[in-house]
Amino acid sequence: MVGANAPGGSGNVSSRSEDSGFPRSARLLRHSDFQSVYKLGRRHFASHMTVFYLRRAESDSVRIGFTVSRALGGAVDRNRMKRRLREAVRLHGVAIGVPVDVVINPKKSLLKAEFPILREEIAKAFRIITEKLGDGGTNGKRL
């Protein structure tokens, strides 16, 4: 038996986001923020995802959100897609020198894609965002 109440368990069921290196301040959380990115932002199309991005004026940080439509599968598949994307973004780190909101929408093919290919697509998307919006990422922050 594995769980918080299992022998050897910590008993502490806290948010995993603090441990994973993907802090709350780096996540896009509000519905209105997602809508702004969709309506006012630009798009980058990749083979396994579409990346929407919008420059912000009020901060120097990058915020990232993930949306997965119900049309892409059941809850297990959708959650797997979000976990894979979140991990690829976390491992890549984000080095963009401009404040930007990013929303990543996966395609169905993401479930079958090899993880290194997914990481390459994330890296390419952030490279393109940096080229289009900013200063080449020379003074960017890493998450």
N, C-alpha and C positions, 0 to 999 in steps of 0.2 A: 504494500500500500504506500502510495506516494501522495503527499499533500501537506498542508500546513499543520494538520493535527497528527500526522503520522510520527512515529518514533524517529527521532533525529531531525525532524522538521523544525524550522525556526519559529513557527507559530506567527510569524510576521508576514501578512499578506499585503505587501505594499505595492505600489505601482512599479512595474518593471521598467518604465521609461527612464527613470533616474539612473538605473543601473546600465542601461543599454547604450548610453552616450547620445541619446536623442532627446534632449531636454524639452520641456514644455514650451519654452520661449522660442524654440526652433520649429515648432509645429504650427500649422495653420489650423485654427480650431472653429472659428465662427462661420456660420452659413453665409453671412454677408461678405466676408472676405473671399470665400470660394466664388461667390457670384461676381464679385468685382473682377477677379482674375479671369473668369470665363468671358465676361462681357467686354472688358476693356483691354485685356491682355493679348499677347501674341502666342502663337503655337509653333511647336516643333514636332514633326511627325517622325517616328522611328518604327521599326518593324514590329516591336512588341509593346509599344506604348505611345501615347500622345502626351506631350508635356506643354502645359500652359504656363505662362509667366507674365508678371506685371511688376514694373518698377514701382517702389514706394518712396515717399519723400521723408517720412518721419523717423526713420531709424537706420542703423547701419548693419542690420542683421538679415539673414536669409530665413524665411519661414517656408516650410514644405508641408503639403497636404496630399492625401491619397484618396481617390474616389474609385470605387469599383461597383459597376452597375449589376443589378440582379440578373440581367440578361447574360452575364458571363458565367453563371453557375450558382450552385448552392452556397450556403454560408461557409462550409468547409473550404471550398475552392476560392471563394472571395477572400477569406481571411488568410489563406496561404499566399495569395497574390500580394496582399498588403504586407505580410511578413517578409516576403522575398524582396519587395521593393524597398521597404524600410531598411532592411539589412544591407542592400546594395548601396543605398544612399549613405548609410552610416559608415560603411567601410570605405567608400569613396571620399567622404568628407566633403565639405562644400567650401570652396575658396572662390567667392565672388566678391569683388570690392564694392558692390553697390547693394542697396537695400532692395530686395526682390521677394515677391511671393511666388511660389511654384506649386502647381497642382499637377500630379501625375495620374493619368488614366491608363490603366493597362488594357491590352487587348487579350482575347482568349488565348492566343498563341503563347502568352507569357507563362502559362502553366507548364508547358512542355519545353520551354527554352532552357538551355544550360545556364547555370548561374554566372560563369565567366562572361558569357555573351550579354547577359543582363547588366552586369557591371560595366561592360564596355559601352552599352547604350546610355547608361546613366552618366558616365564620364563624358561622352560625346555631347549629350544634352546640356550639361553644365558648361562645357567648353563653348558651345554655341551661344548660350545665354550670356556668358561673360563677354564674348565678342560683340554681340548685338547691343548690349546694354552698358558696357562699362569700360573700365580702364585696363582690361586685359587681366584682371585678377591679381595685380602686383601687390595690392595692399589688402587683399581679401582675408576674411576670417575663416577658420576651420571650425566645424562643429565638433 
